[in-house]
Amino acid sequence: MAFAPVIPLSGLGGWRFLENTQERQQTLFNRSPDLQREVDYFKDNINNISSSAELVGDRRLLAVALGAFGLSDEINKQAFVRKVIDGGTFDSLSFANRLGNSKYIKFAETFSFGNDGGFVPTTNRINDIADNFLSTQFEEAVGDVDNTMRLALNFKREMGALAEQDLPLNIGWFRAMGSQPIRAVLESAFNLPAEFSQIGLDQQKEILMAKANKFFGGESINVFSKPEVLNDMIRRFHLQEQINNGPDASTPGMAALNLLQGGLGANGFLNLLLSNT
C-alpha cells in the first residue's frame, strides 16, 4: 500500500505542516513498491525508445513520461501525444506551442523527437524525469487529502520553474494562464471573480500583470522567481481559500463555538468568531 500523505489541518496551518514534513513524507511515499517498479522499468527501458510511436506504444513508459509533467489523464490520447511530440518546440507555430499549455511544451521539449537532435536519454535527463514523476504522484496523493494543498505544491513547483526561464512578458503570462492549477491559484490569491475567465485573454493578462505589480512590484511572472514572493503568493491563496470556504474544524475557537450551536445561528457564530481573530 502506498504511503498516504498526512495533513492534520486545513489552510495555512496545514500548509506549514506540509512544508515542514514534505521531504520526509516524500521519501516515505517514494518507497512504495508499485511506484518503484514503474520508475525502475522506465529507467531500464527508455534508452531503447527512438520515436514517439515507440514511446506511446509502451503504456508503462508513457505513464511515467506523462506523469512526470502532470499529464497522467492523457494516457489514452496516444495520437494527440504523438502530435505534440513530433511537432517539436523550435517552431513557434508547432502544435505544442499553439496549445499554449506549459506542461505540454515542457513535455515536448523533454521528449524532443520532433526537434533537431532528437531525444537523447542521458542519465541526468532520465533521473530528472523519474524524480518529476515521483513528485507529481506525491502531489496527486496530497490532493486526495486536501486539493488546496495540491494546488499550492503545484504552483510552487510549476510557477517557480516558469519564472526562472526568463520568458518574454506575454509568453510568460500566457503559459501560466494555460496551466489550470496555476490559474486556479492566481485567480483565488488575487481574489478575482468567477466571471474573470469569461473575458478576453489579453484583458485577463493585463489584470494579472496589474495585480502582480501591485502586490509584488513587478508585471512579469519573473517576479515569482523570488522565493519570498512565491511563498507570499501561496499564503495569500490559502488565506483567500479560507475566507471563501468559511471557518472549519481547524479554525481557532471553532470547537467551542460548535458547543454553542443551538443558540447563535450561523451568522452569529461567524460574527463571534471574527470578533475574536
TORKOL-4160 file (C-alpha; in steps of 0.2 Angstrom, whole numbers, padded with zeros to 4 digits, m for minus):
277
<pt num="1" X="0000" Y="0000" Z="0000"/>
<pt num="2" X="0007" Y="0017" Z="m0005"/>
<pt num="3" X="0011" Y="0029" Z="0009"/>
<pt num="4" X="m0004" Y="0042" Z="0012"/>
<pt num="5" X="0002" Y="0060" Z="0015"/>
<pt num="6" X="m0003" Y="0066" Z="0032"/>
<pt num="7" X="m0011" Y="0084" Z="0033"/>
<pt num="8" X="m0019" Y="0086" Z="0050"/>
<pt num="9" X="m0025" Y="0104" Z="0047"/>
<pt num="10" X="m0033" Y="0114" Z="0033"/>
<pt num="11" X="m0027" Y="0131" Z="0027"/>
<pt num="12" X="m0011" Y="0140" Z="0032"/>
<pt num="13" X="m0008" Y="0128" Z="0047"/>
<pt num="14" X="m0009" Y="0113" Z="0036"/>
<pt num="15" X="0002" Y="0121" Z="0023"/>
<pt num="16" X="0015" Y="0125" Z="0036"/>
<pt num="17" X="0014" Y="0107" Z="0042"/>
<pt num="18" X="0016" Y="0100" Z="0025"/>
<pt num="19" X="0031" Y="0111" Z="0021"/>
<pt num="20" X="0040" Y="0106" Z="0037"/>
<pt num="21" X="0037" Y="0087" Z="0034"/>
<pt num="22" X="0037" Y="0087" Z="0015"/>
<pt num="23" X="0054" Y="0080" Z="0012"/>
<pt num="24" X="0051" Y="0066" Z="0025"/>
<pt num="25" X="0034" Y="0062" Z="0018"/>
<pt num="26" X="0040" Y="0062" Z="0000"/>
<pt num="27" X="0054" Y="0050" Z="0005"/>
<pt num="28" X="0041" Y="0038" Z="0013"/>
<pt num="29" X="0030" Y="0040" Z="m0002"/>
<pt num="30" X="0044" Y="0036" Z="m0015"/>
<pt num="31" X="0047" Y="0019" Z="m0006"/>
<pt num="32" X="0030" Y="0012" Z="m0012"/>
<pt num="33" X="0034" Y="m0004" Z="m0021"/>
<pt num="34" X="0022" Y="0000" Z="m0035"/>
<pt num="35" X="0030" Y="0017" Z="m0039"/>
<pt num="36" X="0047" Y="0010" Z="m0038"/>
<pt num="37" X="0043" Y="m0004" Z="m0050"/>
<pt num="38" X="0037" Y="0009" Z="m0063"/>
<pt num="39" X="0052" Y="0020" Z="m0061"/>
<pt num="40" X="0064" Y="0005" Z="m0062"/>
<pt num="41" X="0055" Y="0000" Z="m0078"/>
<pt num="42" X="0056" Y="0017" Z="m0085"/>
<pt num="43" X="0075" Y="0019" Z="m0082"/>
<pt num="44" X="0079" Y="0001" Z="m0089"/>
<pt num="45" X="0069" Y="0004" Z="m0105"/>
<pt num="46" X="0068" Y="0022" Z="m0110"/>
<pt num="47" X="0085" Y="0020" Z="m0119"/>
<pt num="48" X="0078" Y="0008" Z="m0131"/>
<pt num="49" X="0065" Y="0021" Z="m0137"/>
<pt num="50" X="0069" Y="0030" Z="m0154"/>
<pt num="51" X="0052" Y="0038" Z="m0159"/>
<pt num="52" X="0036" Y="0045" Z="m0152"/>
<pt num="53" X="0027" Y="0029" Z="m0159"/>
<pt num="54" X="0038" Y="0018" Z="m0148"/>
<pt num="55" X="0035" Y="0029" Z="m0133"/>
<pt num="56" X="0016" Y="0029" Z="m0134"/>
<pt num="57" X="0016" Y="0010" Z="m0139"/>
<pt num="58" X="0023" Y="0006" Z="m0122"/>
<pt num="59" X="0010" Y="0011" Z="m0109"/>
<pt num="60" X="0021" Y="0009" Z="m0094"/>
<pt num="61" X="0034" Y="0020" Z="m0101"/>
<pt num="62" X="0021" Y="0033" Z="m0107"/>
<pt num="63" X="0013" Y="0033" Z="m0090"/>
<pt num="64" X="0029" Y="0039" Z="m0082"/>
<pt num="65" X="0033" Y="0051" Z="m0096"/>
<pt num="66" X="0016" Y="0059" Z="m0095"/>
<pt num="67" X="0015" Y="0058" Z="m0076"/>
<pt num="68" X="0031" Y="0067" Z="m0074"/>
<pt num="69" X="0023" Y="0083" Z="m0082"/>
<pt num="70" X="0006" Y="0081" Z="m0073"/>
<pt num="71" X="m0002" Y="0074" Z="m0089"/>
<pt num="72" X="m0007" Y="0057" Z="m0082"/>
<pt num="73" X="m0025" Y="0060" Z="m0088"/>
<pt num="74" X="m0019" Y="0060" Z="m0106"/>
<pt num="75" X="m0013" Y="0042" Z="m0106"/>
<pt num="76" X="m0027" Y="0036" Z="m0118"/>
<pt num="77" X="m0024" Y="0050" Z="m0131"/>
<pt num="78" X="m0009" Y="0042" Z="m0140"/>
<pt num="79" X="m0012" Y="0051" Z="m0156"/>
<pt num="80" X="m0013" Y="0068" Z="m0148"/>
<pt num="81" X="0003" Y="0065" Z="m0138"/>
<pt num="82" X="0012" Y="0060" Z="m0154"/>
<pt num="83" X="0006" Y="0076" Z="m0162"/>
<pt num="84" X="0013" Y="0086" Z="m0148"/>
<pt num="85" X="0030" Y="0077" Z="m0148"/>
<pt num="86" X="0033" Y="0076" Z="m0167"/>
<pt num="87" X="0029" Y="0094" Z="m0169"/>
<pt num="88" X="0043" Y="0099" Z="m0158"/>
<pt num="89" X="0045" Y="0116" Z="m0150"/>
<pt num="90" X="0058" Y="0125" Z="m0161"/>
<pt num="91" X="0044" Y="0132" Z="m0172"/>
<pt num="92" X="0033" Y="0145" Z="m0164"/>
<pt num="93" X="0018" Y="0138" Z="m0174"/>
<pt num="94" X="0021" Y="0120" Z="m0168"/>
<pt num="95" X="0007" Y="0110" Z="m0161"/>
<pt num="96" X="0014" Y="0111" Z="m0143"/>
<pt num="97" X="0017" Y="0129" Z="m0144"/>
<pt num="98" X="0000" Y="0133" Z="m0151"/>
<pt num="99" X="m0008" Y="0123" Z="m0137"/>
<pt num="100" X="m0001" Y="0136" Z="m0125"/>
<pt num="101" X="0000" Y="0124" Z="m0111"/>
<pt num="102" X="0016" Y="0125" Z="m0102"/>
<pt num="103" X="0015" Y="0106" Z="m0097"/>
<pt num="104" X="0014" Y="0100" Z="m0115"/>
<pt num="105" X="0028" Y="0112" Z="m0120"/>
<pt num="106" X="0040" Y="0106" Z="m0107"/>
<pt num="107" X="0034" Y="0088" Z="m0111"/>
<pt num="108" X="0039" Y="0091" Z="m0130"/>
<pt num="109" X="0055" Y="0099" Z="m0125"/>
<pt num="110" X="0060" Y="0084" Z="m0115"/>
<pt num="111" X="0054" Y="0070" Z="m0127"/>
<pt num="112" X="0061" Y="0080" Z="m0141"/>
<pt num="113" X="0059" Y="0068" Z="m0155"/>
<pt num="114" X="0052" Y="0082" Z="m0166"/>
<pt num="115" X="0067" Y="0094" Z="m0163"/>
<pt num="116" X="0084" Y="0094" Z="m0171"/>
<pt num="117" X="0095" Y="0081" Z="m0162"/>
<pt num="118" X="0080" Y="0071" Z="m0156"/>
<pt num="119" X="0078" Y="0063" Z="m0139"/>
<pt num="120" X="0094" Y="0060" Z="m0130"/>
<pt num="121" X="0091" Y="0050" Z="m0114"/>
<pt num="122" X="0106" Y="0055" Z="m0104"/>
<pt num="123" X="0107" Y="0048" Z="m0086"/>
<pt num="124" X="0103" Y="0066" Z="m0079"/>
<pt num="125" X="0088" Y="0068" Z="m0090"/>
<pt num="126" X="0081" Y="0051" Z="m0086"/>
<pt num="127" X="0084" Y="0054" Z="m0067"/>
<pt num="128" X="0075" Y="0071" Z="m0069"/>
<pt num="129" X="0060" Y="0063" Z="m0077"/>
<pt num="130" X="0059" Y="0050" Z="m0064"/>
<pt num="131" X="0061" Y="0062" Z="m0050"/>
<pt num="132" X="0047" Y="0073" Z="m0058"/>
<pt num="133" X="0036" Y="0058" Z="m0059"/>
<pt num="134" X="0038" Y="0054" Z="m0041"/>
<pt num="135" X="0035" Y="0072" Z="m0036"/>
<pt num="136" X="0019" Y="0074" Z="m0046"/>
<pt num="137" X="0012" Y="0057" Z="m0040"/>
<pt num="138" X="0015" Y="0064" Z="m0022"/>
<pt num="139" X="0006" Y="0080" Z="m0027"/>
<pt num="140" X="m0009" Y="0069" Z="m0033"/>
<pt num="141" X="m0009" Y="0059" Z="m0017"/>
<pt num="142" X="m0009" Y="0076" Z="m0007"/>
<pt num="143" X="m0024" Y="0081" Z="m0017"/>
<pt num="144" X="m0033" Y="0066" Z="m0012"/>
<pt num="145" X="m0032" Y="0073" Z="0006"/>
<pt num="146" X="m0033" Y="0091" Z="0003"/>
<pt num="147" X="m0034" Y="0098" Z="m0015"/>
<pt num="148" X="m0029" Y="0116" Z="m0010"/>
<pt num="149" X="m0013" Y="0109" Z="m0004"/>
<pt num="150" X="m0010" Y="0100" Z="m0021"/>
<pt num="151" X="m0013" Y="0117" Z="m0030"/>
<pt num="152" X="m0001" Y="0125" Z="m0018"/>
<pt num="153" X="0013" Y="0112" Z="m0021"/>
<pt num="154" X="0010" Y="0113" Z="m0040"/>
<pt num="155" X="0010" Y="0132" Z="m0040"/>
<pt num="156" X="0027" Y="0132" Z="m0030"/>
<pt num="157" X="0035" Y="0119" Z="m0042"/>
<pt num="158" X="0027" Y="0125" Z="m0059"/>
<pt num="159" X="0027" Y="0144" Z="m0057"/>
<pt num="160" X="0044" Y="0143" Z="m0049"/>
<pt num="161" X="0051" Y="0134" Z="m0064"/>
<pt num="162" X="0042" Y="0145" Z="m0077"/>
<pt num="163" X="0048" Y="0161" Z="m0068"/>
<pt num="164" X="0066" Y="0155" Z="m0069"/>
<pt num="165" X="0065" Y="0153" Z="m0088"/>
<pt num="166" X="0065" Y="0172" Z="m0090"/>
<pt num="167" X="0052" Y="0171" Z="m0104"/>
<pt num="168" X="0046" Y="0187" Z="m0113"/>
<pt num="169" X="0032" Y="0196" Z="m0104"/>
<pt num="170" X="0017" Y="0190" Z="m0114"/>
<pt num="171" X="0023" Y="0172" Z="m0117"/>
<pt num="172" X="0026" Y="0170" Z="m0098"/>
<pt num="173" X="0009" Y="0175" Z="m0093"/>
<pt num="174" X="0000" Y="0165" Z="m0107"/>
<pt num="175" X="0010" Y="0150" Z="m0102"/>
<pt num="176" X="0005" Y="0152" Z="m0084"/>
<pt num="177" X="m0013" Y="0155" Z="m0089"/>
<pt num="178" X="m0013" Y="0139" Z="m0099"/>
<pt num="179" X="m0010" Y="0129" Z="m0084"/>
<pt num="180" X="m0026" Y="0126" Z="m0075"/>
<pt num="181" X="m0018" Y="0123" Z="m0057"/>
<pt num="182" X="m0008" Y="0139" Z="m0059"/>
<pt num="183" X="m0023" Y="0149" Z="m0065"/>
<pt num="184" X="m0033" Y="0142" Z="m0050"/>
<pt num="185" X="m0020" Y="0149" Z="m0038"/>
<pt num="186" X="m0019" Y="0166" Z="m0047"/>
<pt num="187" X="m0037" Y="0169" Z="m0048"/>
<pt num="188" X="m0040" Y="0164" Z="m0029"/>
<pt num="189" X="m0025" Y="0173" Z="m0022"/>
<pt num="190" X="m0029" Y="0189" Z="m0032"/>
<pt num="191" X="m0047" Y="0187" Z="m0027"/>
<pt num="192" X="m0054" Y="0188" Z="m0045"/>
<pt num="193" X="m0072" Y="0185" Z="m0048"/>
<pt num="194" X="m0079" Y="0169" Z="m0056"/>
<pt num="195" X="m0083" Y="0179" Z="m0072"/>
<pt num="196" X="m0064" Y="0183" Z="m0074"/>
<pt num="197" X="m0061" Y="0168" Z="m0085"/>
<pt num="198" X="m0075" Y="0174" Z="m0097"/>
<pt num="199" X="m0066" Y="0190" Z="m0103"/>
<pt num="200" X="m0053" Y="0190" Z="m0117"/>
<pt num="201" X="m0036" Y="0183" Z="m0114"/>
<pt num="202" X="m0027" Y="0199" Z="m0117"/>
<pt num="203" X="m0038" Y="0208" Z="m0104"/>
<pt num="204" X="m0035" Y="0193" Z="m0092"/>
<pt num="205" X="m0016" Y="0195" Z="m0094"/>
<pt num="206" X="m0017" Y="0214" Z="m0091"/>
<pt num="207" X="m0027" Y="0211" Z="m0075"/>
<pt num="208" X="m0015" Y="0198" Z="m0069"/>
<pt num="209" X="0000" Y="0209" Z="m0073"/>
<pt num="210" X="m0008" Y="0224" Z="m0063"/>
<pt num="211" X="m0011" Y="0213" Z="m0048"/>
<pt num="212" X="0007" Y="0206" Z="m0048"/>
<pt num="213" X="0014" Y="0223" Z="m0050"/>
<pt num="214" X="0003" Y="0230" Z="m0036"/>
<pt num="215" X="0007" Y="0216" Z="m0023"/>
<pt num="216" X="0025" Y="0211" Z="m0028"/>
<pt num="217" X="0032" Y="0226" Z="m0038"/>
<pt num="218" X="0034" Y="0218" Z="m0055"/>
<pt num="219" X="0022" Y="0215" Z="m0070"/>
<pt num="220" X="0032" Y="0199" Z="m0077"/>
<pt num="221" X="0030" Y="0182" Z="m0070"/>
<pt num="222" X="0049" Y="0183" Z="m0067"/>
<pt num="223" X="0044" Y="0191" Z="m0050"/>
<pt num="224" X="0039" Y="0173" Z="m0044"/>
<pt num="225" X="0057" Y="0168" Z="m0046"/>
<pt num="226" X="0060" Y="0175" Z="m0029"/>
<pt num="227" X="0056" Y="0163" Z="m0015"/>
<pt num="228" X="0049" Y="0176" Z="m0004"/>
<pt num="229" X="0036" Y="0181" Z="m0017"/>
<pt num="230" X="0032" Y="0163" Z="m0021"/>
<pt num="231" X="0029" Y="0160" Z="m0003"/>
<pt num="232" X="0018" Y="0176" Z="0000"/>
<pt num="233" X="0008" Y="0171" Z="m0015"/>
<pt num="234" X="0004" Y="0154" Z="m0008"/>
<pt num="235" X="0000" Y="0162" Z="0009"/>
<pt num="236" X="m0012" Y="0174" Z="0000"/>
<pt num="237" X="m0020" Y="0159" Z="m0009"/>
<pt num="238" X="m0023" Y="0149" Z="0007"/>
<pt num="239" X="m0030" Y="0164" Z="0016"/>
<pt num="240" X="m0042" Y="0168" Z="0002"/>
<pt num="241" X="m0047" Y="0150" Z="0001"/>
<pt num="242" X="m0051" Y="0150" Z="0020"/>
<pt num="243" X="m0061" Y="0166" Z="0018"/>
<pt num="244" X="m0071" Y="0159" Z="0003"/>
<pt num="245" X="m0074" Y="0142" Z="0012"/>
<pt num="246" X="m0078" Y="0149" Z="0029"/>
<pt num="247" X="m0072" Y="0143" Z="0046"/>
<pt num="248" X="m0069" Y="0124" Z="0048"/>
<pt num="249" X="m0065" Y="0112" Z="0062"/>
<pt num="250" X="m0047" Y="0118" Z="0062"/>
<pt num="251" X="m0051" Y="0136" Z="0064"/>
<pt num="252" X="m0046" Y="0143" Z="0081"/>
<pt num="253" X="m0061" Y="0143" Z="0093"/>
<pt num="254" X="m0072" Y="0133" Z="0082"/>
<pt num="255" X="m0074" Y="0118" Z="0094"/>
<pt num="256" X="m0080" Y="0130" Z="0107"/>
<pt num="257" X="m0092" Y="0138" Z="0095"/>
<pt num="258" X="m0099" Y="0122" Z="0090"/>
<pt num="259" X="m0104" Y="0119" Z="0108"/>
<pt num="260" X="m0115" Y="0134" Z="0107"/>
<pt num="261" X="m0123" Y="0130" Z="0090"/>
<pt num="262" X="m0140" Y="0129" Z="0096"/>
<pt num="263" X="m0142" Y="0147" Z="0102"/>
<pt num="264" X="m0132" Y="0158" Z="0090"/>
<pt num="265" X="m0136" Y="0153" Z="0072"/>
<pt num="266" X="m0124" Y="0153" Z="0058"/>
<pt num="267" X="m0122" Y="0172" Z="0056"/>
<pt num="268" X="m0120" Y="0173" Z="0075"/>
<pt num="269" X="m0106" Y="0160" Z="0075"/>
<pt num="270" X="m0097" Y="0169" Z="0061"/>
<pt num="271" X="m0098" Y="0186" Z="0069"/>
<pt num="272" X="m0092" Y="0179" Z="0086"/>
<pt num="273" X="m0078" Y="0170" Z="0078"/>
<pt num="274" X="m0072" Y="0185" Z="0068"/>
<pt num="275" X="m0073" Y="0196" Z="0083"/>
<pt num="276" X="m0060" Y="0185" Z="0092"/>
<pt num="277" X="m0047" Y="0185" Z="0077"/>
